[in-house]
Every structure is written in structure tokens, then in C-alpha cells.
């Protein structure tokens, strides 16, 4: 992994990578199991396994892009894609591209930038950058746990 200005950022990037990889492996086991998706309760991300994995992978990229956008340094070498029809056929490559972007675009974050200010998230809640990084770690973890429960229950 590249040199990071902040050890906290480096560790959160490492944790995010681990959790996103684990969530994808669990999703693949879930998909192979043939188990049904839970009732979506109107949430389109739960309409199919493909929509759910696209949601997880798209969110990982979206969090990264949001961080750079709120810092006034938008990412221009990656596209924000959320469409399952685009993500799923190249799922592993999409994830690798996203994770490489995390390692490439977050190396220059400083500890001071992590908590200096809050910004409105794409879904309307206020986050500082550290909170968004932590959210990005927990998001795939939560979906992994949901899928494990569906397979075991």
C-alpha cells in the first residue's frame, strides 16, 4: 500500500478493503446457495442478489468519490457506476478498480482533514470525513452479516 500521510486513514482503507472483499465472497456463496432474497419492503437494492451486490460495490466507490468531492478535489479517473447491469458482469474487476482508487486517492488525507468539518452525505446526513470512512468500513460488513444470516437461517 502507498505511503499515507495519516495512519488512521491507512488503517481505515485497509479495513475497508478487507470488509469489501469479505462481503463479495459471502455474496458469491449466497448467490450459489440459491437462497431467496428477503422481502425488499420497497427497497430496490433488495430486489435481487445482483442489485444488492451492485449496491455494495457502487456504495464503496461513491464514498470515496464523495470524500474527494467535499474536499474540492473530484476524482476524474473513475466513473461512479451504480447499475447492476454494468457492475455484475465485471464484478471482480470493478471491485479491484474501486479498491485501487481508495489506495490512490486517499494517501494525501491528513489527520486534520478527518474531523475539521462536516458535510452533507448523498443521503442527507451530516458526516465528517472520518465518519464517512468508518461508515464505508461498516457498510459491507452489515450486508455480509445479513447474507450470512440468510444462508444459515
C-alpha positions as MATLAB code, in Angstrom:
seq = 'XXXXXXXXXXXXXXXXXXXXXXXXXXXXXXXXXXXXXXXXXXXXXXXXXXXXXXXXXXXXXXXXXXXXXXXXXXXXXXXXXXXXXXXXXXXXXXXXXXXXXXXXXXXXXXXXXXXXXXXXXXXXXXXXXXXXXXXXXXXXXXXXXXXXXXXXX';
ca = [
       0.000    0.000    0.000;
       1.211    3.501   -0.781;
       2.567    5.950    1.748;
      -0.244    7.619    3.667;
       0.026   10.948    5.474;
      -2.357    9.605    8.126;
      -2.015    6.228    9.823;
      -5.716    6.422   10.706;
      -6.668    6.784    7.045;
      -4.336    3.966    6.043;
      -5.892    1.630    8.602;
      -9.436    2.530    7.550;
      -8.506    1.920    3.895;
      -7.089   -1.492    4.873;
     -10.176   -2.362    6.909;
     -12.460   -1.262    4.079;
     -10.603   -3.461    1.610;
     -10.839   -6.458    3.920;
     -14.554   -5.959    4.558;
     -15.447   -5.328    0.913;
     -13.582   -8.468   -0.179;
     -15.247  -10.495    2.558;
     -18.695   -9.180    1.634;
     -18.168  -10.095   -2.015;
     -17.016  -13.617   -1.093;
     -20.096  -14.024    1.111;
     -22.344  -12.693   -1.651;
     -20.896  -15.264   -4.067;
     -21.642  -18.054   -1.572;
     -25.152  -16.662   -1.070;
     -25.766  -16.480   -4.819;
     -24.541  -20.066   -5.264;
     -26.759  -21.261   -2.393;
     -29.942  -20.386   -4.261;
     -31.443  -18.930   -1.097;
     -34.124  -16.285   -1.687;
     -33.611  -12.621   -1.023;
     -35.520  -11.183    1.934;
     -38.690   -9.188    1.327;
     -37.391   -5.921   -0.133;
     -40.001   -3.800    1.699;
     -39.824   -1.321   -1.170;
     -36.017   -1.133   -1.159;
     -34.875   -1.672   -4.764;
     -31.418   -2.773   -3.571;
     -33.023   -5.973   -2.248;
     -34.947   -6.865   -5.401;
     -32.264   -9.354   -6.464;
     -28.828  -10.589   -5.430;
     -27.377   -8.664   -8.370;
     -28.944   -5.406   -7.207;
     -27.591   -5.976   -3.698;
     -24.002   -6.619   -4.796;
     -24.153   -3.619   -7.144;
     -25.378   -1.534   -4.201;
     -22.452   -2.685   -2.038;
     -19.847   -2.164   -4.746;
     -21.325    1.105   -6.014;
     -21.508    2.491   -2.487;
     -17.823    1.713   -1.899;
     -16.920    3.814   -4.905;
     -19.441    6.516   -4.030;
     -17.994    7.023   -0.534;
     -14.527    7.549   -1.998;
     -15.803    9.969   -4.621;
     -17.836   11.884   -2.032;
     -14.741   12.414    0.123;
     -12.784   13.904   -2.758;
     -15.772   15.988   -3.882;
     -16.312   17.593   -0.460;
     -12.608   18.415   -0.342;
     -12.973   20.195   -3.683;
     -10.792   17.630   -5.448;
     -13.149   15.465   -7.500;
     -11.881   12.195   -8.918;
     -11.660   12.258  -12.691;
     -10.087    8.862  -13.398;
     -13.013    6.757  -12.111;
     -16.675    6.722  -13.009;
     -19.425    6.448  -10.401;
     -21.441    3.448  -11.558;
     -24.368    2.040   -9.575;
     -26.075   -0.033  -12.297;
     -26.123   -3.792  -11.623;
     -26.237   -4.496  -15.379;
     -22.842   -2.779  -15.689;
     -21.217   -3.842  -12.396;
     -22.131   -7.532  -12.152;
     -20.621   -8.716  -15.469;
     -17.260   -7.289  -14.374;
     -17.762   -7.622  -10.624;
     -14.243   -8.596   -9.572;
     -12.611   -6.051  -11.895;
     -14.994   -3.320  -10.700;
     -14.087   -4.031   -7.078;
     -10.340   -4.084   -7.826;
     -10.618   -0.762   -9.638;
     -12.516    0.720   -6.692;
     -10.030   -0.575   -4.118;
      -7.106    0.722   -6.165;
      -8.858    4.089   -6.222;
      -9.163    4.035   -2.436;
      -5.425    3.410   -2.092;
      -4.547    6.002   -4.739;
      -6.906    8.848   -3.820;
      -6.759    8.812   -0.024;
      -2.999    8.804    0.568;
      -2.807   12.577    0.925;
      -5.547   12.935    3.562;
      -4.248   14.362    6.820;
      -5.476   13.758   10.340;
      -6.609   17.391   10.443;
      -8.918   16.865    7.451;
     -10.652   13.931    9.084;
     -12.648   15.901   11.624;
     -12.308   19.548   10.714;
     -15.739   19.911    9.177;
     -18.994   18.074    8.498;
     -20.516   17.723    5.052;
     -23.901   16.561    3.802;
     -23.817   12.954    2.596;
     -25.509   11.861   -0.616;
     -28.447   10.661    1.521;
     -28.727   13.898    3.504;
     -26.998   13.122    6.818;
     -24.022   15.121    8.065;
     -20.645   13.353    8.258;
     -17.075   14.366    8.759;
     -14.550   12.517    6.617;
     -13.532   10.100    9.363;
     -17.171    9.181    9.961;
     -17.634    8.511    6.241;
     -14.537    6.319    6.170;
     -15.864    4.393    9.165;
     -19.290    4.117    7.525;
     -17.602    2.720    4.416;
     -15.954    0.002    6.538;
     -19.189   -0.980    8.271;
     -21.464   -0.909    5.208;
     -20.178   -4.112    3.550;
     -19.818   -5.703    6.997;
     -23.536   -5.220    7.645;
     -24.536   -6.688    4.281;
     -22.175   -9.627    4.787;
     -23.802  -10.350    8.152;
     -27.270  -10.153    6.580;
     -26.324  -12.617    3.855;
     -24.723  -14.992    6.347;
     -27.890  -14.948    8.404;
     -29.992  -15.687    5.323;
     -27.792  -18.645    4.433;
     -27.795  -20.031    7.992;
     -31.427  -19.444    8.796;
];
